[in-house]
Amino acid sequence: MIIKAPIPKIEINRPPKALIEQLKGIGSATASSELRRLGINRSAIDGVKSFVPGQTAVGPAITLQYMPKREDQFPEGEYREPELQVHRHALYHAQAGDIVVVDGRGELSSGVFGEMMLTYFKGRGGLGVVIDGAIRDFGEAKTLGLGLWLKGVTPYGHTQTVQFPYAYNVPIDCSGTLVMPGDIIIADDDGAVVVPISLAEQLAAKGGEHSDWEVFTRIKLAEGGDLRKYYPLSEEGRAEFEVWKKNQG
């Protein structure tokens, strides 16, 4: 068996909790629209959908990267020594409020995590996982209270198939979208969006205003208001919105 060096603990820079709180009222759809206006054309992780409808999560990304199996890098005997398993170390690093984002190479026959690993992550205070790939033990995993944004589920563990966990807290390609360790993830029923730390404060400001006028517009449309006036807001509609916002405090 090939002996590997101990896996180092790799820290990430987590954003301030106050900034996370500001982003919690902004959904993934609004986030992707506003990020496009801020110059980020690809922020959503395509093909990944919520497998636990109604769950939302906003938090920093712990990243995990999978690679194709090659015997000199991942010999069959390696699983006899659990501490050599990189995906375990990604979870060891988790703190309350974190989201694990995985480049699972879109592989649907390889379970990145199972129930026990996800139970541990939940116990650490984790919010959810976003995986370009699959998990196993879905029947139990969906009851844990974690958000699960996945491409699919499978009965297979990853060691039974074609890939292995290679690195964590490195830049990854998650279904064609770049995710840096510590980026903020906004995930809900529409999907998962990656917010660069450098743009998070601007998104919080612009997205908060966007959310406010959407509430106003939703009320007006439900009352039978004119779509041309309220979506998007015309000058007349925006004047009404400003009065409404002032009255709401």
C-alpha positions in Angstrom: 0.0 0.0 0.0 1.2 3.5 -0.8 1.6 5.6 2.3 0.5 9.2 2.0 1.5 12.2 4.2 -1.0 13.3 6.8 -3.7 15.5 5.4 -3.2 19.1 6.5 -5.9 21.3 8.0 -6.6 24.1 5.6 -8.3 27.2 7.0 -10.8 29.4 5.1 -11.7 33.0 5.7 -15.3 33.0 6.8 -17.3 36.2 6.2 -18.7 38.2 9.2 -21.9 36.7 10.6 -23.6 40.1 10.2 -23.0 40.0 6.5 -24.5 36.5 6.3 -27.6 37.8 8.1 -28.0 40.6 5.6 -28.0 38.1 2.8 -30.6 35.8 4.3 -33.6 37.8 2.9 -32.2 37.5 -0.6 -33.3 34.4 -2.6 -31.1 32.7 -5.2 -33.1 34.2 -8.1 -32.6 37.8 -6.9 -29.0 37.0 -6.1 -28.2 35.8 -9.6 -29.9 38.8 -11.2 -28.1 41.3 -9.0 -24.7 39.6 -9.4 -25.1 39.8 -13.2 -25.6 43.6 -12.8 -22.4 43.5 -10.7 -20.5 41.8 -13.5 -20.8 38.1 -12.6 -22.4 36.3 -15.5 -22.3 32.8 -14.1 -23.1 32.5 -10.4 -25.7 29.6 -10.3 -24.6 26.0 -10.1 -26.4 24.5 -13.1 -28.2 21.2 -12.8 -28.2 21.0 -9.0 -31.7 21.1 -7.5 -33.1 21.0 -4.0 -34.0 17.4 -2.9 -35.6 18.8 0.4 -38.2 21.3 -0.8 -38.6 24.4 1.4 -35.1 24.3 2.8 -33.0 27.5 2.5 -29.4 28.1 3.4 -27.0 31.0 3.4 -23.4 30.4 4.5 -19.7 30.1 3.6 -18.5 27.3 1.4 -16.2 24.5 2.4 -15.1 23.1 -0.9 -14.4 19.4 -1.7 -12.8 18.2 -5.0 -13.1 14.7 -6.4 -10.9 13.2 -9.1 -11.0 10.2 -11.4 -9.5 7.1 -9.7 -6.0 6.1 -10.4 -4.4 3.3 -8.5 -1.2 5.1 -7.5 -3.2 7.9 -6.0 -6.0 5.9 -4.4 -5.0 2.3 -3.8 -7.8 -0.1 -2.8 -6.4 -0.6 0.7 -6.6 3.1 1.6 -10.0 2.7 3.1 -8.5 0.6 5.9 -7.2 3.9 7.3 -10.1 6.2 7.6 -8.0 9.3 8.5 -6.6 9.2 5.0 -10.0 10.0 3.5 -10.1 13.6 2.4 -13.8 14.0 2.5 -13.8 13.2 6.2 -11.3 16.1 6.8 -13.6 18.5 4.9 -16.3 17.7 7.5 -13.8 17.9 10.4 -13.2 21.5 9.4 -16.9 22.4 9.4 -18.3 25.1 11.7 -21.9 26.1 12.5 -23.5 27.7 9.5 -21.2 26.2 6.8 -22.2 24.7 3.5 -20.1 22.0 1.8 -19.8 22.5 -1.9 -18.5 19.5 -3.9 -17.1 19.0 -7.4 -18.4 15.5 -7.8 -17.7 15.6 -11.5 -21.4 15.1 -12.2 -21.0 11.4 -11.4 -24.4 9.9 -10.5 -23.1 6.4 -9.7 -20.8 7.6 -6.9 -22.2 8.6 -3.5 -20.2 11.5 -2.2 -21.6 11.3 1.4 -23.9 8.9 3.1 -26.2 9.2 6.2 -23.5 8.9 8.8 -21.3 11.6 7.3 -24.2 13.9 6.9 -25.4 13.2 10.4 -22.0 14.2 11.7 -22.0 17.4 9.6 -25.5 18.3 10.9 -24.2 17.8 14.4 -21.4 20.2 13.7 -24.0 22.8 12.8 -23.7 22.5 9.1 -26.6 23.9 7.0 -26.4 21.8 3.8 -24.5 20.4 0.9 -24.3 21.4 -2.7 -23.0 18.6 -4.8 -22.3 18.3 -8.6 -23.1 14.6 -8.1 -25.0 12.3 -5.8 -25.3 11.1 -2.2 -26.4 7.7 -0.8 -28.8 6.8 2.0 -31.2 9.5 0.8 -34.2 8.0 2.7 -32.5 8.8 6.0 -30.5 11.9 4.9 -33.6 13.8 3.9 -34.9 13.7 7.5 -31.8 15.3 9.0 -32.9 18.9 8.5 -30.0 19.6 6.1 -30.5 21.3 2.8 -29.6 18.9 0.0 -28.8 20.4 -3.4 -27.8 17.6 -5.6 -27.9 16.2 -9.1 -29.1 12.8 -7.9 -29.0 9.9 -5.5 -27.4 6.4 -5.7 -26.9 3.2 -3.7 -23.2 3.3 -4.5 -20.4 4.6 -2.3 -17.7 6.5 -4.2 -15.1 3.8 -3.5 -17.2 1.3 -5.5 -17.0 3.3 -8.7 -14.7 5.7 -10.6 -13.6 8.6 -8.4 -12.1 9.6 -5.0 -11.9 12.7 -2.8 -8.7 14.5 -3.6 -8.6 17.9 -1.9 -10.6 20.3 0.2 -10.8 24.0 0.6 -9.3 24.6 -2.8 -10.9 26.4 -5.8 -13.3 24.0 -7.5 -15.4 23.7 -10.7 -18.9 22.8 -9.5 -20.9 22.0 -12.6 -19.1 24.8 -14.6 -19.2 27.4 -11.9 -16.1 28.5 -10.0 -16.4 28.2 -6.2 -13.7 29.6 -3.9 -13.3 28.4 -0.3 -15.3 31.0 1.8 -17.5 32.2 -1.0 -21.1 32.7 0.3 -23.7 30.2 -1.0 -27.4 31.3 -1.3 -29.5 28.2 -1.8 -33.3 27.6 -1.9 -35.9 25.8 -4.1 -34.6 27.6 -7.2 -31.1 26.3 -6.8 -27.7 27.4 -5.5 -25.9 30.6 -6.2 -22.2 31.5 -5.5 -21.6 35.0 -4.1 -17.9 36.2 -4.2 -16.9 37.7 -0.9 -15.7 40.8 -2.7 -19.2 41.5 -3.9 -21.2 40.3 -0.9 -21.8 43.8 0.7 -22.9 45.3 -2.6 -25.3 42.4 -3.1 -26.7 42.8 0.4 -27.5 46.4 -0.3 -28.9 46.0 -3.8 -30.6 42.7 -3.1 -32.3 44.1 0.0 -33.8 46.9 -2.1 -34.8 44.4 -4.8 -36.6 42.2 -2.2 -38.4 45.2 -0.8 -39.9 46.3 -4.1 -40.8 42.7 -4.9 -42.9 42.5 -1.8 -44.7 45.7 -2.8 -45.1 44.5 -6.4 -46.5 41.1 -5.2 -49.1 42.9 -3.1 -50.2 45.2 -5.9 -50.4 42.4 -8.5 -52.4 40.2 -6.1 -54.8 43.1 -5.8 -55.3 43.2 -9.5 -52.7 46.0 -10.2 -51.5 46.7 -13.8 -48.5 44.5 -14.7 -47.1 47.4 -16.9 -47.1 49.7 -13.9 -45.8 47.3 -11.2 -43.5 44.8 -12.9 -41.0 46.3 -13.4 -41.9 49.4 -11.5 -42.8 52.3 -13.7 -42.0 55.8 -12.5 -45.6 56.0 -11.1 -45.3 52.6 -9.5 -41.9 53.5 -8.0 -43.4 56.7 -6.5 -46.1 54.5 -4.8 -43.4 52.1 -3.7 -41.4 54.9 -1.9 -44.5 56.0 0.0 -45.3 52.4 0.9 -41.7 51.7 2.1 -41.8 54.9 4.2 -45.0 53.8 5.8 -43.6 50.4 6.5 -40.7 51.9 8.4 
